[in-house]
Amino acid sequence: MLTLTLEDFMVELTDGSIKNVGPANKSATVKMFDVESAEAREFGDKRVKLVFEDEEGSEIQISLFPEDVRKLVDDVERLEEESPVFE
């Protein structure tokens, strides 16, 4: 399941084209639950792309620098040692 929350979001739809309207203070939050698959792949010369897909075919792609991926891996390893989630 994919949820998308948009804040201060307004667009103009004219003749099938979408155009940003208003100030550039928009923000969004995306959450995905019930992930069916997750993978990491190269993205360009300097990044890693994490790709998550749910059972309905919705997909989220996240591009990170290698040092950020290493921090994420460290967090997961710490959870494996300390959290009851991994029991």
N, CA, C and O of each residue as an XYZ file, in Angstrom:
348
protein
N       0.845     -1.170      0.000
C       0.000      0.000      0.000
C       0.893      1.235      0.000
O       1.858      1.316      0.760
N       0.564      2.189     -0.853
C       1.321      3.427     -0.988
C       0.427      4.580     -0.570
O      -0.690      4.718     -1.068
N       0.917      5.415      0.349
C       0.188      6.624      0.715
C       1.032      7.824      0.327
O       2.258      7.795      0.441
N       0.376      8.875     -0.130
C       1.049     10.092     -0.562
C       0.322     11.275      0.046
O      -0.877     11.452     -0.174
N       1.043     12.089      0.811
C       0.483     13.290      1.413
C       1.192     14.490      0.813
O       2.419     14.577      0.862
N       0.440     15.404      0.253
C       0.992     16.609     -0.366
C       0.559     17.819      0.444
O      -0.607     17.931      0.822
N       1.480     18.715      0.708
C       1.198     19.930      1.474
C       1.350     21.152      0.583
O       2.298     21.247     -0.196
N       0.422     22.078      0.699
C       0.472     23.341     -0.057
C       0.679     23.080     -1.541
O       1.514     23.714     -2.187
N      -0.076     22.159     -2.061
C       0.112     21.723     -3.431
C      -1.031     22.221     -4.303
O      -2.198     21.937     -4.034
N      -0.695     22.950     -5.327
C      -1.698     23.423     -6.256
C      -1.107     23.395     -7.650
O       0.012     23.860     -7.871
N      -1.858     22.852     -8.583
C      -1.430     22.814     -9.974
C      -2.562     23.326    -10.853
O      -3.727     23.357    -10.457
N      -2.182     23.719    -12.040
C      -3.144     24.150    -13.042
C      -3.162     23.095    -14.136
O      -2.114     22.688    -14.637
N      -4.347     22.660    -14.499
C      -4.498     21.686    -15.572
C      -5.142     22.383    -16.753
O      -6.303     22.788    -16.696
N      -4.369     22.520    -17.834
C      -4.847     23.195    -19.039
C      -4.502     22.355    -20.254
O      -3.337     22.051    -20.506
N      -5.510     21.993    -20.989
C      -5.322     21.213    -22.222
C      -4.446     19.975    -22.009
O      -3.611     19.643    -22.850
N      -4.646     19.306    -20.887
C      -3.904     18.083    -20.609
C      -2.517     18.279    -20.042
O      -1.820     17.296    -19.790
N      -2.088     19.523    -19.832
C      -0.775     19.809    -19.268
C      -0.924     20.248    -17.816
O      -1.848     20.982    -17.467
N       0.004     19.783    -16.972
C       0.008     20.176    -15.564
C       1.094     21.199    -15.345
O       2.241     20.999    -15.744
N       0.725     22.316    -14.698
C       1.669     23.402    -14.437
C       1.622     23.752    -12.958
O       0.547     23.835    -12.364
N       2.800     23.958    -12.364
C       2.893     24.381    -10.980
C       2.253     25.761    -10.816
O       2.469     26.654    -11.635
N       1.469     25.926     -9.758
C       0.834     27.213     -9.467
C       1.210     27.589     -8.038
O       1.198     26.740     -7.147
N       1.538     28.838     -7.824
C       1.838     29.309     -6.477
C       3.294     29.199     -6.113
O       4.136     28.890     -6.956
N       3.593     29.457     -4.833
C       4.988     29.456     -4.371
C       5.583     28.053     -4.361
O       4.871     27.056     -4.479
N       6.886     28.002     -4.220
C       7.620     26.734     -4.236
C       7.803     26.173     -2.831
O       8.877     25.668     -2.505
N       6.777     26.252     -2.000
C       6.883     25.771     -0.617
C       6.174     24.430     -0.429
O       5.721     24.123      0.673
N       6.076     23.652     -1.459
C       5.379     22.383     -1.406
C       6.245     21.318     -0.743
O       7.474     21.375     -0.783
N       5.577     20.353     -0.139
C       6.295     19.224      0.438
C       5.425     17.977      0.287
O       4.214     18.062      0.083
N       6.071     16.829      0.393
C       5.341     15.573      0.249
C       5.920     14.532      1.190
O       7.110     14.554      1.507
N       5.073     13.630      1.628
C       5.473     12.487      2.423
C       4.935     11.245      1.732
O       3.751     11.174      1.403
N       5.805     10.267      1.513
C       5.390      9.021      0.874
C       5.689      7.880      1.840
O       6.773      7.804      2.419
N       4.708      6.996      2.001
C       4.884      5.821      2.853
C       4.455      4.597      2.064
O       3.452      4.617      1.351
N       5.234      3.531      2.204
C       4.880      2.281      1.532
C       4.862      1.170      2.569
O       5.787      1.027      3.368
N       3.788      0.385      2.539
C       3.636     -0.745      3.442
C       3.482     -2.004      2.603
O       3.178     -1.926      1.412
N       3.685     -3.141      3.203
C       3.548     -4.428      2.523
C       4.444     -4.511      1.286
O       3.993     -4.855      0.194
N       5.716     -4.190      1.484
C       6.686     -4.243      0.388
C       6.882     -5.697     -0.029
O       7.148     -6.562      0.805
N       6.750     -5.952     -1.316
C       6.926     -7.291     -1.880
C       8.368     -7.538     -2.308
O       8.867     -8.658     -2.202
N       9.043     -6.482     -2.795
C      10.429     -6.664     -3.231
C      11.223     -5.394     -2.954
O      10.691     -4.284     -2.977
N      12.507     -5.591     -2.692
C      13.427     -4.482     -2.456
C      14.772     -4.870     -3.055
O      15.227     -6.004     -2.904
N      15.400     -3.922     -3.735
C      16.712     -4.204     -4.312
C      17.545     -2.935     -4.364
O      17.024     -1.821     -4.316
N      18.845     -3.134     -4.463
C      19.794     -2.031     -4.612
C      20.511     -2.209     -5.943
O      20.877     -3.323     -6.318
N      20.709     -1.096     -6.658
C      21.451     -1.141     -7.931
C      22.266      0.131     -8.093
O      22.044      1.126     -7.404
N      23.205      0.077     -9.008
C      24.008      1.262     -9.307
C      23.121      2.325     -9.949
O      22.186      2.025    -10.691
N      23.450      3.574     -9.636
C      22.728      4.698    -10.239
C      23.755      5.752    -10.618
O      24.259      6.474     -9.757
N      24.060      5.840    -11.888
C      25.105      6.764    -12.325
C      26.454      6.298    -11.853
O      26.668      5.109    -11.616
N      27.373      7.249    -11.717
C      28.745      6.913    -11.322
C      28.961      6.920     -9.815
O      29.930      6.332     -9.335
N      28.072      7.580     -9.050
C      28.393      7.811     -7.647
C      27.272      7.488     -6.678
O      27.400      7.778     -5.489
N      26.181      6.899     -7.138
C      25.061      6.670     -6.239
C      24.558      5.241     -6.312
O      24.868      4.482     -7.230
N      23.768      4.910     -5.299
C      23.092      3.621     -5.218
C      21.600      3.914     -5.220
O      21.127      4.791     -4.498
N      20.866      3.173     -6.037
C      19.419      3.348     -6.080
C      18.770      2.185     -5.341
O      19.021      1.020     -5.652
N      17.932      2.511     -4.359
C      17.137      1.509     -3.668
C      15.752      1.532     -4.294
O      15.157      2.599     -4.448
N      15.236      0.363     -4.656
C      13.941      0.265     -5.329
C      13.044     -0.642     -4.501
O      13.414     -1.773     -4.187
N      11.859     -0.142     -4.146
C      10.887     -0.879     -3.354
C       9.583     -0.969     -4.143
O       9.123      0.020     -4.713
N       8.990     -2.169     -4.170
C       7.719     -2.349     -4.875
C       6.746     -3.088     -3.963
O       7.125     -4.028     -3.264
N       5.468     -2.647     -3.980
C       4.468     -3.316     -3.162
C       3.678     -4.316     -3.992
O       3.912     -4.470     -5.190
N       2.746     -4.989     -3.344
C       1.974     -6.037     -4.011
C       1.070     -5.510     -5.117
O       0.623     -6.280     -5.967
N       0.793     -4.201     -5.119
C      -0.071     -3.608     -6.132
C       0.718     -3.043     -7.320
O       0.135     -2.506     -8.262
N       2.048     -3.169     -7.265
C       2.883     -2.677     -8.358
C       3.355     -1.244     -8.187
O       4.049     -0.719     -9.058
N       2.991     -0.591     -7.073
C       3.509      0.751     -6.809
C       4.994      0.639     -6.505
O       5.433     -0.334     -5.890
N       5.771      1.629     -6.932
C       7.222      1.570     -6.784
C       7.755      2.887     -6.242
O       7.298      3.965     -6.621
N       8.724      2.777     -5.355
C       9.456      3.938     -4.847
C      10.928      3.705     -5.146
O      11.458      2.628     -4.869
N      11.593      4.713     -5.711
C      13.026      4.649     -5.967
C      13.699      5.752     -5.163
O      13.243      6.896     -5.148
N      14.794      5.390     -4.494
C      15.532      6.334     -3.662
C      16.997      6.265     -4.053
O      17.585      5.184     -4.075
N      17.589      7.409     -4.361
C      18.989      7.474     -4.740
C      19.795      8.004     -3.553
O      19.485      9.058     -2.997
N      20.829      7.259     -3.178
C      21.678      7.646     -2.041
C      23.144      7.564     -2.425
O      23.535      6.779     -3.289
N      23.948      8.389     -1.766
C      25.397      8.262     -1.895
C      25.842      7.060     -1.067
O      25.184      6.718     -0.084
N      26.952      6.407     -1.444
C      27.413      5.215     -0.739
C      27.553      5.403      0.777
O      27.245      4.481      1.533
N      28.003      6.551      1.229
C      28.158      6.749      2.677
C      26.810      6.725      3.402
O      26.740      6.304      4.556
N      25.755      7.166      2.744
C      24.419      7.114      3.340
C      23.890      5.682      3.370
O      23.188      5.296      4.304
N      24.228      4.896      2.347
C      23.846      3.481      2.326
C      24.556      2.751      3.455
O      23.953      1.919      4.133
N      25.836      3.057      3.660
C      26.584      2.408      4.744
C      25.971      2.730      6.105
O      25.899      1.854      6.967
N      25.529      3.966      6.312
C      24.863      4.335      7.575
C      23.575      3.541      7.751
O      23.259      3.099      8.856
N      22.843      3.362      6.680
C      21.608      2.598      6.721
C      21.883      1.128      7.060
O      21.178      0.528      7.872
N      22.896      0.568      6.442
C      23.284     -0.815      6.729
C      23.701     -0.952      8.195
O      23.347     -1.933      8.849
N      24.445      0.019      8.711
C      24.837      0.005     10.127
C      23.604      0.037     11.031
O      23.555     -0.671     12.036
N      22.624      0.843     10.682
C      21.388      0.917     11.473
C      20.668     -0.429     11.498
O      20.186     -0.859     12.546
N      20.595     -1.085     10.361
C      19.931     -2.383     10.275
C      20.705     -3.425     11.086
O      20.100     -4.230     11.795
N      22.020     -3.414     10.989
C      22.829     -4.363     11.763
C      22.642     -4.140     13.259
O      22.578     -5.104     14.022
N      22.555     -2.892     13.687
C      22.323     -2.582     15.097
C      20.946     -3.099     15.533
O      20.801     -3.641     16.629
N      19.948     -2.930     14.679
C      18.617     -3.442     14.992
C      18.622     -4.963     15.116
O      17.946     -5.524     15.979
N      19.388     -5.626     14.248
C      19.472     -7.088     14.307
C      19.993     -7.546     15.664
O      19.566     -8.579     16.179
N      20.909     -6.785     16.238
C      21.504     -7.138     17.524
C      20.617     -6.762     18.707
O      20.603     -7.468     19.716
N      19.875     -5.656     18.595
C      19.196     -5.083     19.757
C      17.679     -5.179     19.750
O      17.063     -5.143     20.815
N      17.070     -5.299     18.603
C      15.622     -5.181     18.518
C      14.917     -6.538     18.520
O      15.402     -7.498     17.921
N      13.765     -6.607     19.199
C      12.988     -7.844     19.152
C      12.348     -8.092     17.782
O      11.802     -9.169     17.539
N      12.412     -7.120     16.905
C      11.863     -7.277     15.563
C      12.564     -8.427     14.838
O      11.939     -9.122     14.037
N      13.847     -8.632     15.110
C      14.633     -9.653     14.412
C      14.703    -10.973     15.167
O      15.510    -11.834     14.815
N      13.880    -11.156     16.195
C      13.911    -12.423     16.947
C      13.112    -13.487     16.259
O      13.031    -14.613     16.750
